[in-house]
Amino acid sequence: MNEKQEIFTLLNGAVKMHRSKYNPTSDAVWLAASVIGTPKTILDVGIGTGGVSLCLHHHLPDAQITGIDVSPEMLDACQKNAELNNFKITLLNQDILTWSPNTTFDLVVSNPPYFTGTPAHNNPQAHHNTDLIKWTKRCIARVRPRGYFCTIVDASRMSDIIDVLNTNFGDITIFPLFGSKNTAERVIIRCRAGTNGGCIVHSGISMNCDAILRDGLTIQNFLSNIHS
């Protein structure tokens, strides 16, 4: 495999990644694009090979990003991708379901393992059939007061997330993402710790939106542009 084939890019070349069997999907780009404000500290739960964090670094180059993952293989690949982009990141081999640090973060993001079925033979440590409610509870426990939690899940799992957030988080914002179906395929959920603002559901956005996937706009900037 030549160098061109070994490296692929996201955000129109702004992010470089080593090609592997664990390449991120567009979910990673969308989740990073959901960022709002200028958080100084970020936790990426289930960081994998680093797709979300590398895109977040593009949007927020001054933020300090920490990533955790249960798989040493994933973390090794993530470190190599970070080095490819001259990006310093803190990586921890931890399981969010058992990890209990004292640290909290301005922003916690997670592209959780909402899928079900038998774990792939080449990644037996990956979380399959994970209790998404417990996963979300463990994520939001790491959000500082008035900090944000952002996640992307299959639309059919949205209620699992919302049920967890209602008692502790407000200003819940939902962005439905549509593919070829008439119903949303993914939803991005963003919320804020310790606030009591209501829930806002935005108009749907195409999952193939070039402004997000290629041009590297955040969702906030994209919506501002189309409504200006």
RODO-2510 file (C-alpha; in nm, 4 decimals, decimal comma):
residues 228
     n   res          X          Y          Z
     1     m     0,0000     0,0000     0,0000
     2     n     0,1496     0,3362    -0,1006
     3     e     0,1553     0,6463     0,1177
     4     k    -0,1485     0,8004    -0,0534
     5     q    -0,3559     0,4922     0,0226
     6     e    -0,2271     0,4658     0,3788
     7     i    -0,3437     0,8170     0,4681
     8     f    -0,6979     0,9500     0,4316
     9     t    -0,8344     1,2872     0,5309
    10     l    -1,1398     1,4473     0,6897
    11     l    -1,2674     1,8051     0,6621
    12     n    -1,1263     1,8548     0,3132
    13     g    -0,7753     1,7598     0,4181
    14     a    -0,7619     1,9496     0,7483
    15     v    -0,7437     1,6217     0,9435
    16     k    -0,5188     1,3317     0,8422
    17     m    -0,5590     0,9736     0,9588
    18     h    -0,3806     0,6433     0,9043
    19     r    -0,6100     0,4050     0,7229
    20     s    -0,6934     0,0961     0,9287
    21     k    -0,9732    -0,1469     1,0030
    22     y    -1,1139     0,1078     1,2518
    23     n    -1,1685     0,4121     1,0307
    24     p    -1,4173     0,6659     1,1724
    25     t    -1,7495     0,7311     1,0025
    26     s    -1,9144     1,0663     0,9360
    27     d    -2,0647     1,0386     1,2867
    28     a    -1,7278     1,1550     1,4210
    29     v    -1,7285     1,4686     1,2066
    30     w    -2,0890     1,5479     1,2986
    31     l    -2,0297     1,5047     1,6706
    32     a    -1,7283     1,7360     1,6640
    33     a    -1,9326     1,9905     1,4682
    34     s    -2,1884     2,0070     1,7494
    35     v    -1,9446     2,1973     1,9715
    36     i    -2,0582     2,5317     2,1083
    37     g    -1,8525     2,8014     2,2768
    38     t    -1,4830     2,7630     2,3557
    39     p    -1,4377     2,4848     2,6123
    40     k    -1,0874     2,4665     2,7533
    41     t    -1,0987     2,1012     2,8623
    42     i    -1,2634     1,8187     2,6694
    43     l    -1,3124     1,4484     2,7411
    44     d    -1,3735     1,2118     2,4479
    45     v    -1,5292     0,8911     2,5821
    46     g    -1,4605     0,5857     2,3679
    47     i    -1,2109     0,7798     2,1598
    48     g    -1,1271     0,4930     1,9251
    49     t    -0,8741     0,5977     1,6621
    50     g    -0,9359     0,9660     1,7340
    51     g    -1,1737     1,0857     1,4636
    52     v    -1,3894     1,2978     1,6951
    53     s    -1,0971     1,4485     1,8862
    54     l    -0,8989     1,5326     1,5749
    55     c    -1,1997     1,7146     1,4291
    56     l    -1,2528     1,8905     1,7633
    57     h    -0,8884     1,9976     1,7553
    58     h    -0,9550     2,1529     1,4144
    59     h    -1,2461     2,3539     1,5581
    60     l    -1,0788     2,4270     1,8948
    61     p    -0,6996     2,4190     1,8527
    62     d    -0,6336     2,5577     2,2020
    63     a    -0,8486     2,3076     2,3944
    64     q    -0,6861     2,0398     2,6091
    65     i    -0,8354     1,7070     2,5019
    66     t    -0,8309     1,3809     2,6982
    67     g    -0,9460     1,0556     2,5432
    68     i    -1,0316     0,7274     2,7110
    69     d    -1,0864     0,3875     2,5570
    70     v    -1,0986     0,0301     2,6799
    71     s    -0,8849    -0,0922     2,3878
    72     p    -0,5046    -0,0472     2,3952
    73     e    -0,5004    -0,1138     2,0211
    74     m    -0,7387     0,1756     1,9585
    75     l    -0,5327     0,4054     2,1800
    76     d    -0,2131     0,3126     1,9975
    77     a    -0,3773     0,3966     1,6641
    78     c    -0,5135     0,7206     1,8105
    79     q    -0,1690     0,8268     1,9296
    80     k    -0,0260     0,7699     1,5824
    81     n    -0,3055     0,9747     1,4270
    82     a    -0,2466     1,2542     1,6782
    83     e     0,1234     1,2585     1,5918
    84     l     0,0353     1,2703     1,2221
    85     n    -0,1519     1,5950     1,2927
    86     n     0,1050     1,7405     1,5391
    87     f    -0,1618     1,7201     1,8057
    88     k    -0,0804     1,6644     2,1730
    89     i    -0,3511     1,4637     2,3464
    90     t    -0,3804     1,2795     2,6781
    91     l    -0,4868     0,9166     2,6317
    92     l    -0,6020     0,6841     2,9096
    93     n    -0,6711     0,3126     2,8922
    94     q    -0,9943     0,3216     3,0925
    95     d    -1,3481     0,1856     3,0781
    96     i    -1,6063     0,4597     3,1285
    97     l    -1,8327     0,2089     3,3036
    98     t    -1,5803     0,1637     3,5871
    99     w    -1,3602     0,4761     3,5680
   100     s    -1,4135     0,7114     3,8639
   101     p    -1,1716     1,0056     3,8579
   102     n    -1,2181     1,3324     4,0458
   103     t    -1,1704     1,5368     3,7299
   104     t    -1,4531     1,7090     3,5439
   105     f    -1,4450     1,8764     3,2025
   106     d    -1,5949     2,1748     3,0239
   107     l    -1,7181     1,9442     2,7475
   108     v    -1,7691     1,5687     2,7361
   109     v    -1,8360     1,4056     2,3999
   110     s    -1,9129     1,0470     2,3136
   111     n    -1,9970     0,8500     2,0017
   112     p    -2,1160     0,5551     2,2094
   113     p    -2,1457     0,1877     2,1118
   114     y    -2,5212     0,2023     2,0600
   115     f    -2,5070    -0,0984     1,8259
   116     t    -2,6069    -0,4489     1,9293
   117     g    -2,4940    -0,7920     1,8229
   118     t    -2,1838    -1,0098     1,8462
   119     p    -1,8474    -0,8313     1,8926
   120     a    -1,6227    -0,8391     1,5886
   121     h    -1,3579    -1,1093     1,6118
   122     n    -1,0851    -0,8515     1,5460
   123     n    -1,1924    -0,6289     1,8357
   124     p    -1,3306    -0,8476     2,1155
   125     q    -1,2765    -0,5750     2,3767
   126     a    -1,5204    -0,3352     2,2119
   127     h    -1,8435    -0,2613     2,3979
   128     h    -2,1339    -0,4342     2,2247
   129     n    -2,4832    -0,4454     2,3724
   130     t    -2,3718    -0,1802     2,6197
   131     d    -2,6213    -0,0377     2,8644
   132     l    -2,6507     0,3007     2,6957
   133     i    -2,8271     0,4510     2,9964
   134     k    -2,5405     0,3576     3,2297
   135     w    -2,2859     0,4709     2,9697
   136     t    -2,4547     0,8118     2,9476
   137     k    -2,4771     0,8462     3,3254
   138     r    -2,1042     0,7811     3,3548
   139     c    -2,0313     1,0374     3,0832
   140     i    -2,2394     1,3168     3,2326
   141     a    -2,0817     1,2575     3,5740
   142     r    -1,7613     1,3958     3,4210
   143     v    -1,9202     1,7265     3,3128
   144     r    -1,8406     2,0277     3,5303
   145     p    -2,1292     2,2560     3,6431
   146     r    -2,2615     2,4491     3,3428
   147     g    -2,0439     2,2413     3,1140
   148     y    -2,1767     2,0568     2,8101
   149     f    -2,2375     1,6972     2,7092
   150     c    -2,2706     1,6087     2,3397
   151     t    -2,3439     1,2709     2,1873
   152     i    -2,4581     1,1152     1,8605
   153     v    -2,6729     0,8021     1,8481
   154     d    -2,9066     0,6110     1,6228
   155     a    -3,2405     0,7909     1,6278
   156     s    -3,4090     0,4834     1,7745
   157     r    -3,1954     0,5198     2,0918
   158     m    -3,2701     0,8872     2,1556
   159     s    -3,5150     0,8178     2,4377
   160     d    -3,2439     0,6332     2,6351
   161     i    -3,0338     0,9501     2,6405
   162     i    -3,3148     1,1955     2,7109
   163     d    -3,4401     0,9919     3,0089
   164     v    -3,1003     1,0216     3,1770
   165     l    -3,0638     1,3959     3,1160
   166     n    -3,3994     1,5246     3,2376
   167     t    -3,3159     1,5502     3,6090
   168     n    -2,9672     1,7010     3,5847
   169     f    -2,9312     1,8778     3,2523
   170     g    -3,1190     2,1498     3,0693
   171     d    -3,0930     2,3462     2,7451
   172     i    -3,1289     2,0158     2,5594
   173     t    -3,0782     2,0657     2,1867
   174     i    -3,1527     1,7941     1,9326
   175     f    -3,0251     1,7912     1,5745
   176     p    -3,1870     1,5188     1,3580
   177     l    -2,9715     1,3914     1,0708
   178     f    -3,1358     1,2458     0,7618
   179     g    -2,9987     1,0108     0,4984
   180     s    -3,2067     0,8489     0,2268
   181     k    -3,4991     0,7678     0,4566
   182     n    -3,7941     0,9883     0,5459
   183     t    -3,7126     0,9519     0,9148
   184     a    -3,3998     1,0629     1,0982
   185     e    -3,1176     0,8081     1,1014
   186     r    -2,9007     0,9779     1,3642
   187     v    -2,9576     1,2436     1,6267
   188     i    -2,7052     1,4694     1,7924
   189     i    -2,7998     1,5620     2,1471
   190     r    -2,6342     1,8532     2,3252
   191     c    -2,7175     1,9647     2,6796
   192     r    -2,5807     2,1679     2,9685
   193     a    -2,5202     2,0678     3,3285
   194     g    -2,7111     2,2494     3,6022
   195     t    -2,9442     2,4530     3,3822
   196     n    -3,3204     2,4272     3,3465
   197     g    -3,3799     2,5502     2,9928
   198     g    -3,6241     2,3499     2,7826
   199     c    -3,5711     2,1187     2,4870
   200     i    -3,5204     2,2498     2,1318
   201     v    -3,5507     2,0279     1,8233
   202     h    -3,3946     2,1758     1,5100
   203     s    -3,4954     2,1157     1,1515
   204     g    -3,3294     1,8107     1,0042
   205     i    -2,9932     1,8314     0,8301
   206     s    -2,8712     1,6023     0,5529
   207     m    -2,6079     1,3577     0,6741
   208     n    -2,4184     1,4359     0,3517
   209     c    -2,4047     1,8124     0,4131
   210     d    -2,0818     1,9358     0,2484
   211     a    -2,0669     2,2469     0,4662
   212     i    -2,0136     2,0214     0,7697
   213     l    -1,8314     1,7214     0,6260
   214     r    -1,6081     1,8945     0,3713
   215     d    -1,5892     2,2657     0,4523
   216     g    -1,5551     2,2097     0,8267
   217     l    -1,8281     2,4375     0,9596
   218     t    -1,9737     2,3739     1,3015
   219     i    -2,3479     2,3159     1,3138
   220     q    -2,3891     2,6515     1,4882
   221     n    -2,2090     2,8352     1,2067
   222     f    -2,3948     2,6390     0,9401
   223     l    -2,7340     2,7268     1,0850
   224     s    -2,6318     3,0912     1,1247
   225     n    -2,5339     3,1045     0,7566
   226     i    -2,8564     2,9582     0,6213
   227     h    -3,0739     3,1799     0,8421
   228     s    -2,8827     3,5040     0,7819
***
